[in-house]
Amino acid sequence: MLSSSLFGQVIDSNRVGYSTLVSSKIIPFDTVLNISTYHDFNEWGRDDFGVVSLGNLGDLKANLTQTNLLNFLPNLGIDGYFKNSNSLKSIPFYNVKAPTGGIRFQTAYEKGQMFGAFFTVNPIDRLNIYLDFQRINARGFYFNQQNISNKLKLSTHFSTLNEFYTVASAVSWNKFTNLEFGGIADNQSFEENSLSNRELIAVNLTQSGSRTNDFNLLVIQKINLIRIDSTKLVKMFYEFDVKSQYVAFTSSDSAFVRDAIFEETTIHDSISFSRFNNFIGLSLYGKKHVFDVGINHSYYTYSNLFLSQTENLFAFKARTYGEFEKFKYRAEWENYLVGDYLGTYNLALHILDFSLLKNFTLDASLVHGLYNPGLFVQSFVSNNFNWDNGFKKIRNTNIRGRILLKEKYGFEAGFTVIDDDIYFNEYAVPVQYDGLLSNYYVQASADIKLIGKLRLDNKVRFQQVSNTDILRIPNWVLRNTLYYEVSAFKNALNSHFGIEFEYFDSFKSNAYMPATTVTYLQNDVEIGNYPYFNFFLDFKIQELVFFLRLENITQGLFEYNYYAVPNYARPDFNIRIGATWRFFN
């Protein structure tokens, strides 16, 4: 019987570590300091290659790669600050032998900090509880640039003796409160560096702010029904999940008030979305394979002061997952049967950990489907933006593959074709492209030993799109880290220090619209083609890891054009420190 399955959430009580909803692999506590530890040390807790911050800790991130916001379930269809949220897919389900916890800290830019802590415990072998909280309060370099975020993660799982009944639950609560400065209004003062005190540079917005809430809940229950034989078992399952999202923008700035449709002095625009999802069905468990089939019911509400939309939806859903001798797999099929979503479907196939040769593993995936556009791009009414669209359904096909060698060398490639894609035009209004849009990428990574303990960690991505009038991303995205490893006192002290180089080539990046938190086409400014260097030092003593980071150390040696998106500059030279400390009982 599978002891830790993708949706079965039964974790082997004899193993210490965690799994997630998208990986059945038990991941042990990482006690080794390596270059990945440094790349993961940010507010996301994961490698952020391919995104760039708009200049502040906890700020919105601009994508340097294509992002797919299509979702089979009803959704808003925008990311904005939601991309900073903890997703349910990333929440760990732990199993520990002793109470375990940890804290993490890092300084911000002008003022502020990030602080986080987690704790997990198994009161009994078959029950685990996990809690994680993180708060950011950070001021950027510019006037009215401030981000405050609170993020909470919870998970628990329980099984009775012999796994007759199992239950798992995960919660993700995220709140982002931001002062929106609207980008630099006086680009000349920045590019000529005539005002080194960035707070004196004129900005576009001085009396605007946004608030984003994102709440997610998932409960999965399974109970044994019929045991066919020693290796086959039929279970009934019930999965319940809730998503609640809210975005609000408030402004007294003339840039928005002067053209306001409904209000004259201060505008307050908001949108809220809630979705309740129920999936019930039967599971057939084999020795190494599981097959699920059932009916999915969705109910959503989408509303603000000017519009309201609700709908009940029913879908057929089937999935299977398991493992063969040399690889694991999972596959899924969903198809809506009624309502506005009638005819939409999603097919996903994944091959995982395929052992090609010794030390070679392959992951591959195919996702194909017909999806409804997001609710936000279909209909929105506010003080500055109004649209009511009848967009067609979007057909999407995505193929990806990745090969790993000894976890130090990797090659990845992907190809995507989208029919009738939706983008935001030069007026920050959604438009549907009548035709096919394709893009591909190839990405290579390698951690190479040079001389002695001197190493070079590389990640290089090349990507190209068929129509840059619709989708704009740089062709090249690079990160190279030259670092030196130090071990002393019989490995009681481990350390790295080195130089990190970040680069993407020039392109006409999308601009950012703070009123709706979307990025949209602009044709006036090219950004990129700027070498961004950071110096870093980290060291580990027992369970304490300390980080020192000097960002943008070459400021002043090149032109002042290090923009993340037009009018939003990346951070100036800054010294930041941070630490993590894990503790066991």
DOLOFI-488028 format. One line per field, with one value per residue (C-alpha): x, y, z; residue in one letter. Coordinates in Angstrom, 2 decimals, decimal comma, padded with zeros to 5 digits. Example, Ala and Ser with C-alpha at 12.3 -4.5 7.8 and 13.67 -1.06 7.14 Angstrom:
px <- [012,30:013,67];
py <- [-004,50:-001,06];
pz <- [007,80:007,14];
aa <- [a:s];
This chain:
px <- [000,00:001,24:002,36:002,57:000,47:-000,29:-003,83:-003,85:-001,97:-000,92:002,67:004,83:005,23:008,64:010,10:010,98:010,33:007,46:005,55:003,21:000,04:002,02:004,82:004,63:008,38:009,31:011,70:014,00:015,16:017,95:020,94:023,53:024,53:024,79:024,28:020,56:020,27:021,37:019,09:016,10:016,68:014,02:010,46:009,18:011,47:012,25:014,48:013,08:014,95:012,78:011,09:012,27:011,00:009,57:012,08:011,01:010,88:007,42:006,67:004,91:007,12:007,42:007,69:010,65:009,17:005,75:003,20:000,05:-002,92:-005,42:-007,29:-010,00:-011,87:-013,54:-010,94:-010,14:-007,54:-004,99:-002,05:-000,91:000,01:-001,57:001,69:003,25:000,74:001,49:-000,27:-001,83:000,36:003,49:002,30:004,20:002,63:005,21:006,05:008,56:009,85:010,25:008,82:010,65:010,64:012,63:012,81:013,99:014,81:016,08:016,38:014,58:015,94:015,35:013,67:011,92:012,35:010,90:010,34:008,97:008,69:007,39:006,58:005,55:004,82:003,43:001,37:000,92:002,50:-000,53:-001,21:000,89:000,26:002,23:002,11:004,07:003,71:005,63:005,35:007,00:007,00:009,30:009,87:011,50:013,78:011,01:008,28:005,03:006,71:005,81:004,72:003,19:002,29:001,09:001,15:-000,08:000,28:-001,35:-001,50:-002,49:-003,00:-004,35:-004,98:-006,55:-004,92:-004,55:-005,49:-009,22:-009,91:-007,53:-007,95:-005,66:-006,23:-004,25:-004,87:-003,17:-004,08:-002,36:-002,89:-000,97:-001,30:000,70:001,33:001,44:003,92:003,09:006,71:009,19:007,70:011,06:013,13:015,83:016,69:017,14:019,05:021,42:021,63:021,16:019,19:020,93:018,20:015,53:012,70:013,24:012,58:009,06:006,77:003,46:001,29:001,49:-001,97:-002,73:-002,72:-003,92:-005,02:-005,08:-006,49:-006,13:-007,55:-007,43:-008,71:-008,52:-009,86:-009,34:-011,03:-010,88:-012,53:-012,16:-015,22:-014,30:-011,12:-010,97:-007,80:-004,49:-003,39:-006,67:-008,95:-011,90:-012,16:-014,62:-013,15:-014,45:-012,43:-013,62:-011,76:-012,49:-010,82:-011,63:-009,85:-010,27:-008,48:-009,06:-007,44:-007,90:-006,61:-006,91:-004,32:-005,49:-004,23:-007,20:-009,68:-009,84:-011,26:-013,31:-016,73:-018,62:-016,64:-015,13:-012,58:-011,40:-011,97:-012,29:-012,38:-012,58:-013,43:-014,12:-014,20:-015,18:-015,30:-016,53:-015,55:-016,73:-015,28:-016,70:-016,02:-014,42:-010,77:-009,42:-006,08:-003,69:-000,27:001,41:-001,41:-004,48:-007,46:-009,99:-013,28:-016,04:-018,23:-016,99:-019,35:-018,25:-020,12:-018,61:-019,47:-017,81:-018,85:-018,20:-020,42:-021,34:-021,65:-022,56:-022,23:-022,85:-023,06:-023,30:-021,18:-020,82:-017,90:-016,76:-013,26:-010,93:-007,29:-004,68:-001,24:001,31:004,68:006,37:009,83:011,62:009,24:006,24:003,26:000,07:-002,73:-005,95:-009,05:-011,73:-014,76:-017,54:-021,03:-023,32:-023,46:-021,20:-018,28:-019,94:-017,42:-014,31:-011,87:-008,39:-006,04:-002,74:-000,10:003,08:006,05:008,24:011,67:012,18:015,55:017,14:020,67:022,63:022,32:020,07:016,41:013,72:010,52:008,02:004,52:001,75:-001,15:-003,92:-007,30:-010,09:-010,59:-012,97:-011,29:-010,89:-013,85:-011,92:-011,03:-014,60:-016,33:-015,15:-016,66:-014,71:-014,10:-011,48:-011,93:-015,08:-015,48:-018,00:-016,49:-017,77:-014,40:-014,20:-012,84:-009,05:-007,34:-003,91:-001,28:001,91:004,72:007,72:010,63:013,59:016,69:018,80:022,26:023,38:021,13:023,90:023,31:019,99:018,44:014,84:012,74:009,12:006,72:003,33:000,59:-002,37:-005,39:-007,34:-005,06:-006,01:-003,67:-003,91:-003,41:-001,77:-004,82:-004,57:-007,80:-008,11:-008,21:-008,49:-006,04:-007,78:-005,20:-002,43:000,33:003,29:006,48:009,28:012,19:015,33:017,05:020,31:021,71:025,04:027,03:030,58:033,72:036,52:039,68:039,83:036,74:035,97:032,69:030,46:026,70:024,87:021,30:020,68:017,35:016,61:013,01:011,16:007,55:005,79:004,17:005,83:002,86:000,97:003,50:006,75:009,51:013,29:015,03:017,80:017,61:020,86:022,15:025,76:027,20:030,93:031,55:034,08:033,29:034,87:034,74:036,56:036,69:035,86:032,89:031,42:031,62:030,53:030,49:030,18:031,11:031,07:029,60:026,17:025,49:021,93:021,01:018,21:018,47:016,58:012,91:009,78:008,54:004,94:004,09:002,40:-001,09:-001,49:-005,26:-005,81:-002,39:-001,99:000,82:-000,03:001,60:003,63:005,63:007,80:010,50:012,96:014,47:017,11:020,65:022,01:024,51:023,28:025,92:025,51:028,11:027,07:028,42:026,70:027,87:026,37:027,21:025,17:021,56:022,21:022,63:023,69:023,44:025,10:024,15:025,45:023,07:023,87:027,54:028,41:026,00:027,67:029,93:027,19:024,25:021,37:018,85:018,26:014,48:012,28:009,43:009,13:009,35:010,04:013,74:015,44:017,11:020,15:023,27:022,19:023,56:021,16:021,55:019,46:019,48:017,63:017,74:016,15:015,61:014,72:013,56];
py <- [000,00:003,52:005,01:008,61:009,34:012,47:012,80:010,08:012,25:009,24:009,82:006,91:007,40:005,75:008,49:012,06:014,91:016,27:015,81:018,16:017,87:017,75:015,42:012,09:012,19:012,43:015,38:015,18:018,19:019,87:020,02:020,84:024,38:024,65:027,28:026,47:027,60:031,06:031,20:030,13:032,80:035,36:036,20:033,30:030,68:029,33:030,18:033,29:032,95:034,39:037,13:040,57:042,73:046,18:047,55:046,60:043,58:042,03:044,04:042,76:040,66:041,17:038,02:037,59:034,35:033,46:032,71:030,71:031,93:029,54:027,40:024,80:026,01:029,45:032,11:035,81:035,31:037,79:037,30:040,71:040,34:036,88:035,53:036,44:034,20:030,79:028,30:025,16:023,10:024,30:023,72:020,83:017,86:016,85:013,81:014,34:012,29:015,32:018,86:020,89:024,57:027,44:031,18:033,32:036,99:039,41:043,16:045,20:048,13:051,65:050,46:047,36:043,63:040,19:037,81:034,28:031,19:027,64:024,81:021,21:018,34:014,81:014,46:010,82:008,83:009,20:012,92:015,93:019,66:022,32:026,12:028,83:032,63:035,36:039,15:041,79:045,52:047,24:050,72:051,12:053,90:056,11:058,19:056,29:052,93:050,57:046,96:045,13:041,48:038,78:035,14:032,13:028,45:025,55:021,84:018,71:015,06:012,13:008,45:005,75:002,38:000,47:003,70:002,93:006,68:009,45:013,22:016,06:019,80:022,82:026,55:029,49:033,01:036,02:039,74:042,45:046,16:048,45:052,11:052,53:055,15:054,56:054,52:057,31:060,44:062,16:059,48:062,01:062,59:058,84:058,16:061,11:060,27:063,95:063,07:060,33:060,59:058,72:060,01:063,47:062,13:062,88:059,86:059,39:058,62:060,04:059,28:055,79:052,34:048,80:045,86:042,21:039,29:035,66:032,79:029,11:026,04:022,39:019,32:015,80:012,77:009,09:006,03:002,34:000,70:-002,69:-004,72:-006,83:-008,72:-008,09:-005,52:-004,01:-001,70:000,59:003,88:006,73:010,23:013,76:016,87:020,35:023,52:027,22:030,16:033,74:036,70:040,44:043,35:047,01:050,20:053,58:056,87:060,62:061,29:063,40:060,85:058,68:061,10:063,55:060,86:059,04:057,94:057,56:059,45:062,94:063,23:059,79:056,62:053,18:050,33:046,70:043,25:040,08:036,46:033,35:029,75:026,66:023,35:019,83:016,68:013,30:009,89:006,47:005,39:002,04:001,33:-001,24:-002,16:000,70:002,46:004,52:005,47:008,13:009,01:011,35:014,41:017,92:020,74:024,39:027,47:030,92:034,56:037,49:040,98:044,57:047,63:047,69:044,05:040,64:037,19:033,69:030,23:026,54:024,17:020,39:018,51:014,93:014,26:011,26:010,90:008,24:008,18:005,61:004,16:001,60:000,19:003,14:006,08:007,62:009,08:011,02:011,88:013,85:014,57:017,18:018,19:020,63:019,36:022,39:026,19:028,80:026,42:023,65:021,99:023,21:020,47:019,86:016,95:016,63:013,90:013,82:011,45:011,87:010,63:008,48:006,74:006,83:005,87:005,90:009,38:010,55:011,35:012,70:014,63:015,35:016,78:017,47:019,78:020,45:022,00:024,38:027,03:029,85:033,26:034,63:036,46:039,71:040,01:039,19:041,83:044,69:048,01:050,62:054,37:054,30:050,99:049,46:046,50:043,78:041,27:038,15:036,49:033,05:030,06:029,67:026,54:025,84:023,12:022,97:020,41:020,42:018,16:018,25:016,07:016,08:014,64:014,14:017,08:019,45:019,60:020,14:020,79:021,87:022,75:023,69:024,62:026,33:027,07:029,26:029,85:033,09:034,35:037,40:040,28:043,87:046,49:049,94:051,28:048,52:046,99:043,25:042,24:038,82:037,91:036,13:033,55:031,26:032,44:030,15:030,33:028,01:028,02:026,07:026,33:024,90:024,82:023,59:023,83:023,46:022,85:025,10:024,97:023,54:024,80:027,50:026,80:028,42:027,96:028,82:029,11:030,29:030,53:031,34:031,92:033,22:034,08:034,09:037,52:040,20:042,51:040,29:038,72:040,42:038,73:038,97:036,41:035,81:035,49:034,63:034,13:033,16:032,75:032,47:031,32:029,71:026,98:026,94:024,17:024,41:022,92:019,43:020,76:022,51:025,72:025,77:028,88:030,32:033,71:035,04:037,24:036,80:038,17:038,71:039,77:039,91:041,45:044,53:044,36:046,52:045,28:045,56:048,50:048,13:049,45:049,82:050,35:046,79:045,19:044,01:044,60:045,94:046,67:049,84:050,86:053,71:052,24:049,38:048,02:045,41:044,87:045,90:043,80:043,54:042,27:041,17:040,05:037,46:035,60:032,82:030,51:027,71:026,79:023,83:024,88:028,62:029,97:033,62:035,60:038,85:040,33:043,48:044,25:046,17:046,57:048,01:050,94:053,97:051,97:051,66:053,79:054,21:052,20:049,16:049,04:046,08:047,49:050,99:053,67:051,08:050,80:047,81:048,47:050,72:049,54:048,16:045,98:043,36:040,66:037,66:034,44:031,19:028,99:025,56:023,98:020,48:019,14];
pz <- [000,00:-000,76:002,53:001,34:-001,70:-003,60:-002,29:000,36:002,87:004,95:006,05:007,17:010,93:010,79:008,60:009,64:007,22:005,18:001,95:000,07:-001,95:-005,18:-004,12:-002,34:-001,69:001,99:002,23:005,28:007,28:005,36:007,69:005,02:004,06:000,28:-002,39:-002,55:001,08:000,00:-003,06:-000,93:001,72:000,79:001,80:-000,34:001,14:-002,34:-005,27:-006,98:-010,28:-013,06:-011,04:-009,98:-007,12:-007,70:-005,21:-001,70:000,57:000,27:-002,87:-005,94:-008,21:-011,96:-014,07:-016,41:-017,73:-019,09:-016,38:-016,97:-014,91:-016,50:-014,01:-014,50:-011,41:-011,33:-010,52:-010,84:-013,57:-012,18:-009,86:-008,51:-004,84:-004,86:-006,24:-002,86:-001,04:000,38:-001,85:-000,43:-002,75:-000,95:002,62:004,25:006,03:008,63:010,64:013,50:016,40:018,67:018,76:016,14:015,31:013,93:013,46:010,55:010,22:007,62:007,37:004,72:002,67:004,03:007,23:008,47:008,63:008,04:010,93:010,73:012,88:012,59:014,97:014,35:016,70:016,67:019,87:018,85:016,02:013,75:014,35:013,34:013,76:011,89:012,27:010,45:010,68:008,87:009,01:006,87:007,63:005,16:003,77:000,39:-000,84:-002,24:-000,67:-000,06:-000,74:002,09:002,33:005,28:004,99:007,37:006,27:008,20:007,27:009,12:008,40:010,22:009,35:011,31:010,65:012,77:013,36:010,08:008,24:008,35:008,43:007,38:007,40:006,42:006,47:005,31:005,78:004,08:005,22:003,62:004,08:002,20:003,02:000,77:000,17:-003,61:-004,87:-008,52:-009,65:-010,25:-011,84:-012,31:-014,05:-014,93:-011,25:-010,82:-014,04:-013,46:-009,74:-008,95:-005,81:-003,84:-001,20:-003,14:-000,96:-002,55:-006,04:-007,25:-007,43:-009,23:-006,21:-002,69:-001,30:-002,59:-001,11:-001,72:000,36:-000,69:001,30:000,28:002,34:001,39:003,27:002,28:004,09:002,70:004,29:003,35:004,89:004,03:002,46:001,00:001,17:-001,99:-001,06:000,70:-001,90:-003,16:-001,23:-002,03:-000,12:-000,17:-000,13:000,38:-000,34:000,63:-000,20:000,14:-001,56:-000,58:-002,20:-001,81:-003,51:-002,67:-003,96:-002,26:-003,63:-003,22:-005,93:-008,81:-011,33:-010,37:-008,78:-011,70:-014,00:-011,37:-012,60:-009,31:-006,64:-006,55:-003,73:-002,65:-004,63:-003,11:-005,60:-004,57:-005,82:-003,86:-004,92:-002,97:-004,13:-002,31:-003,80:-002,95:-004,49:-003,47:-004,94:-004,65:-004,63:-005,70:-004,01:-005,41:-004,16:-005,98:-007,83:-006,90:-009,06:-007,99:-009,66:-008,51:-008,95:-008,24:-007,19:-007,25:-006,06:-006,46:-005,87:-007,61:-006,59:-005,57:-005,09:-008,77:-009,84:-008,49:-010,05:-008,65:-010,14:-009,24:-011,32:-011,55:-013,08:-013,59:-012,30:-012,45:-011,46:-010,92:-009,38:-008,38:-009,23:-011,42:-010,99:-012,58:-012,27:-010,55:-012,36:-011,90:-014,33:-014,06:-016,13:-015,33:-017,37:-016,44:-017,22:-016,77:-016,70:-018,29:-017,86:-019,88:-022,18:-020,42:-019,53:-018,15:-018,89:-017,02:-017,30:-015,22:-015,16:-012,08:-011,01:-014,11:-013,64:-017,08:-016,09:-012,87:-011,31:-014,21:-013,52:-015,82:-015,06:-017,83:-018,07:-020,54:-019,69:-022,18:-021,70:-022,61:-019,92:-019,12:-018,86:-015,34:-013,86:-013,47:-017,16:-018,17:-016,06:-013,84:-012,74:-010,80:-010,66:-013,42:-015,27:-016,68:-019,00:-019,72:-022,11:-023,79:-024,25:-025,81:-023,97:-024,06:-025,32:-023,87:-024,37:-022,34:-022,58:-020,25:-019,44:-017,06:-016,70:-013,53:-012,99:-009,38:-008,36:-009,51:-013,27:-014,94:-018,32:-018,77:-021,80:-022,39:-025,17:-024,83:-027,35:-026,36:-028,55:-027,87:-025,10:-023,02:-022,24:-020,95:-023,68:-023,48:-021,59:-018,94:-020,28:-021,06:-024,74:-026,35:-029,09:-031,96:-032,91:-031,71:-029,39:-028,78:-026,78:-025,82:-023,39:-022,64:-019,28:-018,02:-014,49:-013,19:-009,97:-011,27:-009,26:-010,55:-008,41:-004,92:-003,10:-005,64:-007,43:-010,05:-009,81:-013,04:-014,18:-017,76:-019,56:-023,20:-024,24:-027,27:-028,09:-031,46:-031,03:-028,90:-029,49:-027,04:-024,68:-023,74:-021,83:-022,17:-024,37:-021,84:-018,06:-016,25:-012,75:-012,07:-008,60:-008,08:-004,51:-002,21:000,32:003,76:006,35:009,69:013,17:011,90:009,89:012,93:010,89:007,24:005,10:001,59:000,27:-003,24:-005,97:-007,53:-011,03:-012,27:-015,79:-018,33:-021,78:-022,90:-023,83:-023,66:-020,33:-019,25:-016,98:-013,59:-012,81:-009,01:-009,21:-010,43:-009,60:-013,20:-015,69:-019,14:-022,48:-023,02:-026,11:-024,87:-022,63:-022,84:-019,66:-018,92:-020,22:-016,82:-014,82:-011,22:-008,77:-005,14:-002,62:-000,06:002,93:004,85:007,58:009,65:013,23:014,44:013,71:013,26:009,71:009,26:006,03:004,91:001,56:-000,14:-003,01:-006,17:-005,25:-008,69:-008,36:-009,92:-012,23:-014,86:-015,93:-013,51:-015,47:-013,28:-013,58:-012,65:-014,76:-016,23:-013,48:-010,75:-009,93:-008,37:-004,99:-004,71:-002,91:000,44:003,23:004,54:007,15:008,11:010,08:010,57:013,64:013,90:017,29:018,44:021,76];
aa <- [m:l:s:s:s:l:f:g:q:v:i:d:s:n:r:v:g:y:s:t:l:v:s:s:k:i:i:p:f:d:t:v:l:n:i:s:t:y:h:d:f:n:e:w:g:r:d:d:f:g:v:v:s:l:g:n:l:g:d:l:k:a:n:l:t:q:t:n:l:l:n:f:l:p:n:l:g:i:d:g:y:f:k:n:s:n:s:l:k:s:i:p:f:y:n:v:k:a:p:t:g:g:i:r:f:q:t:a:y:e:k:g:q:m:f:g:a:f:f:t:v:n:p:i:d:r:l:n:i:y:l:d:f:q:r:i:n:a:r:g:f:y:f:n:q:q:n:i:s:n:k:l:k:l:s:t:h:f:s:t:l:n:e:f:y:t:v:a:s:a:v:s:w:n:k:f:t:n:l:e:f:g:g:i:a:d:n:q:s:f:e:e:n:s:l:s:n:r:e:l:i:a:v:n:l:t:q:s:g:s:r:t:n:d:f:n:l:l:v:i:q:k:i:n:l:i:r:i:d:s:t:k:l:v:k:m:f:y:e:f:d:v:k:s:q:y:v:a:f:t:s:s:d:s:a:f:v:r:d:a:i:f:e:e:t:t:i:h:d:s:i:s:f:s:r:f:n:n:f:i:g:l:s:l:y:g:k:k:h:v:f:d:v:g:i:n:h:s:y:y:t:y:s:n:l:f:l:s:q:t:e:n:l:f:a:f:k:a:r:t:y:g:e:f:e:k:f:k:y:r:a:e:w:e:n:y:l:v:g:d:y:l:g:t:y:n:l:a:l:h:i:l:d:f:s:l:l:k:n:f:t:l:d:a:s:l:v:h:g:l:y:n:p:g:l:f:v:q:s:f:v:s:n:n:f:n:w:d:n:g:f:k:k:i:r:n:t:n:i:r:g:r:i:l:l:k:e:k:y:g:f:e:a:g:f:t:v:i:d:d:d:i:y:f:n:e:y:a:v:p:v:q:y:d:g:l:l:s:n:y:y:v:q:a:s:a:d:i:k:l:i:g:k:l:r:l:d:n:k:v:r:f:q:q:v:s:n:t:d:i:l:r:i:p:n:w:v:l:r:n:t:l:y:y:e:v:s:a:f:k:n:a:l:n:s:h:f:g:i:e:f:e:y:f:d:s:f:k:s:n:a:y:m:p:a:t:t:v:t:y:l:q:n:d:v:e:i:g:n:y:p:y:f:n:f:f:l:d:f:k:i:q:e:l:v:f:f:l:r:l:e:n:i:t:q:g:l:f:e:y:n:y:y:a:v:p:n:y:a:r:p:d:f:n:i:r:i:g:a:t:w:r:f:f:n];
